[in-house]
Amino acid sequence: MKILIVVLCLATQLVEKQQELDELKSKLNAVRQEISSLEKQKVGTLAHIEKIDEGIGLTIQYIDDLTAQENREKSKVAELEREIARLESKMRLKKGDMRMRIVRLYKWKPFYKMNILFSSKSLPQILSSSYYLQLLAQDDKRAFSAFESDWKRYLTDKQIRNDLIQTLENRKQEKEGELSRLNEDRRNKNQILSQVAKQESKKRDLEKELKSAQRKLEELIVSLERQREKAISGSNYLENNRGKLSWPCHGSVITNFGKVIHPKYNTTTRNNGIDISTKYGDNVYAVGPGKVVYADRFMGYGNLVLVDHLDGYYSLYGHLAEMLVNTGDEIPAGRIIGRVGESGSLSGPILHFELRKDGKPVDPMAYLD
């Protein structure tokens, strides 16, 4: 019974997770259609890269979810095989008993009433024999019914197991196809960036797009600051820990605060924060307690998390591979809010980190330990 309950729970979980997979695949296909449409239009490099990065992020998530579903399916196959082995053993033990019951029924069923009627036994003895024969028949019926039930479940479990094994093979092929598509998307992104590096006109256009993305981010922060109720705490965590804040991730700073000329694209922009080079998928931590006021994609910054620390202080974390917080979450200092990625990045896996005071950027290096 315990094994059966486990199998049923796994089956329910598989159905639910498959529905989530189907929804994610539908979203991924929609983004891929948008990418195909953009390739036919004259759109900006940043917009094109942003959509490709969105597709890359969804593809990685889909591959991860496929792997998780594959592991669940393997677990169910293992549970089914244990249940099948148990039923085989149970039926093997009952086989001899079933054979004897069948032989007894074959011998008795056509003649047992006549034998009772014409026997020399007294009426009470005849009635007693008839009663016990009926009990025996009922017991036989229950035994045959139980054996038949085990047999049907055995056949059903074998069919489900075989279907799952085929599903696992299809799952493997789908994963290989998605991995191939992921590599293709990354090559496409690199090809676009290589073309930008070779053409002065595209460099100038990219520079304009980057500055436009910065302005839109500043407008967002100003808008959030206006909407927020002004509550002066009098003891701000970031200000009180100036020069002692923990770093948002491990790694090395590759771009400092201030005016920046990109070495590859020769674009001149002002970096309102710092860029930290680190490993893809590394944890990103909140530098102080606060409230998440934005957690979504943002043009030029990929997956972006913005935290309000009160008194006009904000921290910003861009180019994340995934976000582990939602808008409205109250978080403590040191909370893992995401993973390092390359969404919207022109320089591979990096964390773009900013600190803002009253909407204006301040050098994070003055606050970090």
C-alpha positions as CSV (number, residue, x, y, z in Angstrom):
1,M,0.0,0.0,0.0
2,K,2.8,2.4,0.9
3,I,4.5,1.8,-2.5
4,L,1.2,2.4,-4.3
5,I,0.7,5.7,-2.4
6,V,4.2,6.8,-3.4
7,V,3.5,5.9,-7.1
8,L,0.2,7.8,-7.1
9,C,1.8,10.9,-5.5
10,L,4.6,10.8,-8.1
11,A,2.0,10.5,-10.9
12,T,0.1,13.6,-9.6
13,Q,3.3,15.6,-9.3
14,L,4.4,14.6,-12.9
15,V,1.1,15.8,-14.3
16,E,1.3,19.1,-12.5
17,K,4.9,19.7,-13.5
18,Q,4.2,18.8,-17.1
19,Q,1.5,21.5,-17.2
20,E,4.1,24.0,-15.9
21,L,6.6,22.8,-18.6
22,D,4.0,23.2,-21.3
23,E,3.3,26.8,-20.2
24,L,7.0,27.6,-20.2
25,K,7.5,26.1,-23.6
26,S,4.6,28.2,-24.9
27,K,6.2,31.3,-23.5
28,L,9.5,30.3,-25.0
29,N,8.0,29.7,-28.5
30,A,6.3,33.2,-28.3
31,V,9.7,34.9,-27.6
32,R,11.4,32.9,-30.4
33,Q,8.7,34.2,-32.8
34,E,9.4,37.7,-31.6
35,I,13.1,37.2,-32.3
36,S,12.4,35.9,-35.8
37,S,10.2,39.0,-36.4
38,L,12.9,41.4,-35.1
39,E,15.5,39.8,-37.4
40,K,13.4,40.9,-40.4
41,Q,13.0,44.5,-39.0
42,K,15.5,47.3,-38.6
43,V,15.6,47.4,-34.8
44,G,18.3,48.7,-32.4
45,T,21.1,46.4,-31.3
46,L,20.1,46.7,-27.7
47,A,16.5,45.7,-28.3
48,H,17.6,42.8,-30.4
49,I,20.1,41.6,-27.8
50,E,17.5,42.1,-25.1
51,K,15.1,39.8,-26.8
52,I,17.8,37.2,-27.6
53,D,18.8,37.2,-23.9
54,E,15.2,36.7,-22.9
55,G,15.1,33.7,-25.1
56,I,18.4,32.4,-23.8
57,G,17.2,32.8,-20.2
58,L,13.9,31.0,-20.9
59,T,15.8,28.2,-22.7
60,I,18.1,27.7,-19.8
61,Q,15.1,27.6,-17.4
62,Y,13.3,25.2,-19.7
63,I,16.3,22.9,-19.9
64,D,16.6,23.0,-16.1
65,D,12.9,22.2,-15.7
66,L,13.2,19.4,-18.3
67,T,16.0,17.9,-16.3
68,A,13.9,18.1,-13.1
69,Q,11.0,16.5,-14.8
70,E,13.2,13.8,-16.2
71,N,14.5,13.0,-12.7
72,R,10.9,12.8,-11.4
73,E,10.0,10.4,-14.2
74,K,13.1,8.2,-13.5
75,S,11.9,8.1,-9.8
76,K,8.5,7.0,-10.9
77,V,9.9,4.3,-13.2
78,A,12.0,3.0,-10.2
79,E,8.9,3.0,-8.0
80,L,6.8,1.2,-10.7
81,E,9.5,-1.4,-11.1
82,R,9.5,-2.1,-7.4
83,E,5.7,-2.4,-7.4
84,I,5.8,-4.7,-10.5
85,A,8.4,-6.9,-8.7
86,R,6.2,-7.0,-5.6
87,L,3.1,-8.0,-7.6
88,E,5.1,-10.7,-9.5
89,S,6.3,-12.2,-6.2
90,K,2.8,-12.0,-4.7
91,M,1.2,-13.7,-7.7
92,R,3.9,-16.3,-7.9
93,L,3.1,-17.3,-4.3
94,K,-0.6,-17.4,-5.0
95,K,-0.2,-19.3,-8.3
96,G,-0.1,-22.8,-6.6
97,D,-3.1,-21.9,-4.4
98,M,-5.1,-20.7,-7.5
99,R,-4.3,-23.9,-9.3
100,M,-5.7,-26.1,-6.5
101,R,-8.8,-24.0,-6.2
102,I,-9.4,-24.3,-9.9
103,V,-9.0,-28.1,-9.8
104,R,-11.4,-28.3,-6.8
105,L,-14.0,-26.2,-8.6
106,Y,-13.6,-28.3,-11.7
107,K,-14.2,-31.5,-9.8
108,W,-17.0,-30.3,-7.5
109,K,-19.1,-27.7,-9.3
110,P,-21.1,-30.0,-11.7
111,F,-21.8,-32.8,-9.1
112,Y,-21.5,-31.5,-5.6
113,K,-25.3,-30.9,-5.2
114,M,-26.1,-34.5,-6.5
115,N,-23.5,-36.0,-4.2
116,I,-25.0,-34.3,-1.2
117,L,-28.6,-35.3,-2.0
118,F,-27.9,-39.0,-2.6
119,S,-25.4,-39.4,0.2
120,S,-26.3,-41.5,3.3
121,K,-25.8,-38.5,5.6
122,S,-28.5,-37.1,7.9
123,L,-30.2,-33.9,7.1
124,P,-28.2,-31.8,9.6
125,Q,-25.0,-33.3,8.1
126,I,-26.2,-32.5,4.6
127,L,-27.0,-28.9,5.6
128,S,-23.7,-28.5,7.3
129,S,-21.8,-29.8,4.3
130,S,-23.7,-27.5,2.0
131,Y,-23.0,-24.5,4.3
132,Y,-19.3,-25.1,4.4
133,L,-19.2,-25.7,0.6
134,Q,-20.8,-22.2,0.2
135,L,-18.3,-20.7,2.5
136,L,-15.5,-22.4,0.5
137,A,-17.0,-21.0,-2.7
138,Q,-17.2,-17.5,-1.3
139,D,-13.6,-17.7,-0.2
140,D,-12.6,-19.0,-3.7
141,K,-14.5,-16.0,-5.2
142,R,-12.6,-13.5,-3.0
143,A,-9.2,-15.2,-3.8
144,F,-9.9,-15.1,-7.6
145,S,-11.1,-11.5,-7.4
146,A,-7.9,-10.5,-5.5
147,F,-5.7,-12.3,-7.9
148,E,-7.5,-10.7,-10.9
149,S,-7.1,-7.3,-9.3
150,D,-3.3,-7.8,-8.8
151,W,-3.0,-9.1,-12.4
152,K,-4.8,-6.0,-13.8
153,R,-2.7,-3.6,-11.7
154,Y,0.5,-5.5,-12.8
155,L,-0.4,-5.1,-16.5
156,T,-1.3,-1.4,-16.0
157,D,1.9,-0.6,-14.1
158,K,4.0,-2.4,-16.8
159,Q,2.3,-0.3,-19.5
160,I,2.8,3.0,-17.6
161,R,6.4,2.1,-17.0
162,N,7.0,1.3,-20.7
163,D,5.3,4.6,-21.7
164,L,7.5,6.5,-19.2
165,I,10.7,4.9,-20.6
166,Q,9.6,6.1,-24.0
167,T,8.9,9.6,-22.6
168,L,12.3,9.7,-21.1
169,E,13.9,8.9,-24.5
170,N,11.8,11.7,-26.0
171,R,12.8,14.0,-23.1
172,K,16.5,13.3,-23.8
173,Q,16.1,14.2,-27.5
174,E,14.2,17.3,-26.6
175,K,17.0,18.4,-24.2
176,E,19.6,17.8,-26.8
177,G,17.6,20.0,-29.3
178,E,17.2,22.8,-26.7
179,L,20.9,22.7,-25.8
180,S,21.7,23.0,-29.5
181,R,19.3,25.9,-29.8
182,L,20.8,27.6,-26.8
183,N,24.3,27.4,-28.3
184,E,22.9,28.8,-31.6
185,D,21.3,31.8,-29.8
186,R,24.5,32.6,-28.0
187,R,26.4,32.4,-31.4
188,N,23.8,34.7,-32.9
189,K,24.2,37.2,-30.0
190,N,28.0,37.2,-30.4
191,Q,27.7,37.6,-34.1
192,I,25.5,40.7,-33.7
193,L,28.0,42.2,-31.2
194,S,30.9,41.4,-33.5
195,Q,29.2,43.3,-36.3
196,V,28.7,46.3,-34.0
197,A,32.4,46.3,-33.1
198,K,33.3,46.6,-36.8
199,Q,30.9,49.3,-37.9
200,E,31.2,52.9,-36.6
201,S,27.5,53.7,-37.4
202,K,26.3,50.7,-35.3
203,K,28.7,51.8,-32.5
204,R,27.1,55.3,-32.4
205,D,23.6,53.8,-32.5
206,L,24.5,51.4,-29.6
207,E,25.9,54.3,-27.6
208,K,22.6,56.2,-28.0
209,E,20.6,53.1,-27.0
210,L,22.7,52.7,-23.9
211,K,22.3,56.3,-22.8
212,S,18.6,56.0,-23.5
213,A,18.4,52.9,-21.3
214,Q,20.2,54.8,-18.5
215,R,17.7,57.7,-18.8
216,K,14.8,55.4,-18.6
217,L,16.2,53.7,-15.5
218,E,16.7,57.1,-13.8
219,E,13.1,58.0,-14.7
220,L,12.0,54.8,-13.0
221,I,13.9,55.5,-9.8
222,V,12.7,59.1,-9.7
223,S,9.1,57.9,-10.2
224,L,9.5,55.3,-7.4
225,E,10.9,58.0,-5.2
226,R,8.0,60.3,-5.8
227,Q,5.5,57.5,-5.1
228,R,7.1,56.4,-1.9
229,E,5.9,57.8,1.3
230,K,8.7,60.0,2.8
231,A,9.7,58.2,6.0
232,I,12.9,59.4,7.5
233,S,14.3,56.6,9.7
234,G,17.1,58.7,11.2
235,S,19.4,55.7,11.2
236,N,19.9,54.4,7.7
237,Y,21.6,51.0,7.4
238,L,23.6,52.0,4.3
239,E,24.8,55.3,5.7
240,N,25.6,53.9,9.1
241,N,27.6,51.1,7.4
242,R,29.4,53.3,4.8
243,G,32.7,51.6,3.9
244,K,31.6,48.4,5.7
245,L,28.9,47.0,3.4
246,S,29.3,43.4,2.3
247,W,29.8,42.9,-1.4
248,P,26.8,41.9,-3.5
249,C,28.8,39.0,-5.0
250,H,32.3,37.5,-5.3
251,G,34.4,38.6,-8.2
252,S,36.6,41.5,-9.5
253,V,35.6,45.0,-10.6
254,I,36.1,45.4,-14.4
255,T,34.3,48.7,-14.8
256,N,34.5,51.5,-12.2
257,F,32.1,54.3,-11.5
258,G,32.1,57.3,-13.8
259,K,32.9,57.9,-17.5
260,V,33.6,54.7,-19.4
261,I,34.9,54.0,-22.9
262,H,34.0,50.4,-23.9
263,P,37.3,48.8,-25.1
264,K,35.5,46.7,-27.7
265,Y,32.7,48.9,-29.0
266,N,34.4,52.3,-28.3
267,T,31.1,53.6,-26.9
268,T,31.4,56.4,-24.4
269,T,28.9,56.3,-21.5
270,R,28.8,57.1,-17.8
271,N,28.7,54.1,-15.6
272,N,26.4,54.9,-12.7
273,G,27.7,51.9,-10.7
274,I,30.3,49.2,-11.0
275,D,30.5,46.0,-13.1
276,I,31.7,42.9,-11.3
277,S,33.0,40.0,-13.3
278,T,32.3,36.6,-11.8
279,K,31.1,33.1,-12.5
280,Y,27.7,32.6,-14.2
281,G,25.2,31.4,-11.6
282,D,27.0,32.8,-8.6
283,N,24.8,34.1,-5.8
284,V,23.9,37.8,-5.6
285,Y,23.2,39.2,-2.1
286,A,21.3,42.3,-0.9
287,V,23.8,44.8,0.6
288,G,21.2,46.0,3.1
289,P,17.7,45.4,4.4
290,G,14.9,46.9,2.4
291,K,11.9,46.4,0.1
292,V,12.1,45.1,-3.5
293,V,10.4,47.8,-5.6
294,Y,11.3,46.3,-9.0
295,A,12.1,42.8,-10.1
296,D,11.7,42.3,-13.9
297,R,13.4,42.7,-17.2
298,F,14.6,46.2,-18.1
299,M,16.0,47.3,-21.4
300,G,19.8,47.4,-21.3
301,Y,20.0,45.8,-17.8
302,G,18.4,42.4,-18.5
303,N,16.9,40.9,-15.3
304,L,16.9,43.8,-12.8
305,V,16.3,43.9,-9.1
306,L,15.9,47.3,-7.4
307,V,15.8,47.6,-3.6
308,D,14.5,50.6,-1.6
309,H,16.5,51.0,1.6
310,L,14.5,54.1,2.8
311,D,15.8,57.7,3.3
312,G,16.2,57.9,-0.5
313,Y,18.7,55.0,-0.7
314,Y,18.4,52.4,-3.4
315,S,20.6,49.5,-4.6
316,L,20.4,48.0,-8.1
317,Y,21.4,44.6,-9.4
318,G,21.5,44.1,-13.2
319,H,22.2,41.3,-15.8
320,L,20.9,38.6,-13.5
321,A,20.4,35.0,-14.8
322,E,17.4,34.6,-12.5
323,M,15.7,36.7,-9.9
324,L,14.8,35.0,-6.5
325,V,12.7,37.8,-5.1
326,N,9.5,39.5,-6.2
327,T,8.3,43.1,-6.2
328,G,7.0,43.9,-2.7
329,D,9.2,41.5,-0.8
330,E,10.7,42.8,2.4
331,I,14.3,41.4,2.6
332,P,17.1,41.4,5.2
333,A,20.7,42.3,4.5
334,G,22.6,39.3,2.9
335,R,19.4,37.8,1.4
336,I,20.2,36.0,-1.9
337,I,18.2,37.9,-4.4
338,G,19.4,36.3,-7.7
339,R,22.1,34.6,-9.7
340,V,24.8,36.2,-11.8
341,G,24.1,36.1,-15.5
342,E,24.5,37.9,-18.8
343,S,21.0,39.0,-19.6
344,G,21.3,42.4,-21.4
345,S,25.1,42.3,-20.9
346,L,27.6,43.2,-23.7
347,S,30.5,41.7,-21.7
348,G,29.5,38.2,-20.7
349,P,28.5,37.1,-17.1
350,I,28.7,40.2,-14.9
351,L,26.8,41.9,-12.1
352,H,26.0,45.5,-12.7
353,F,25.7,47.1,-9.2
354,E,24.5,50.6,-8.4
355,L,23.8,52.6,-5.3
356,R,21.5,55.7,-5.5
357,K,20.8,58.5,-3.0
358,D,17.8,60.6,-3.7
359,G,17.7,59.3,-7.2
360,K,21.3,60.2,-7.9
361,P,24.1,57.6,-8.4
362,V,26.9,57.4,-5.9
363,D,30.1,55.5,-6.1
364,P,29.5,52.0,-4.6
365,M,33.2,51.6,-3.8
366,A,32.8,54.3,-1.1
367,Y,30.2,52.1,0.7
368,L,31.6,48.6,0.2
369,D,34.0,47.0,2.5
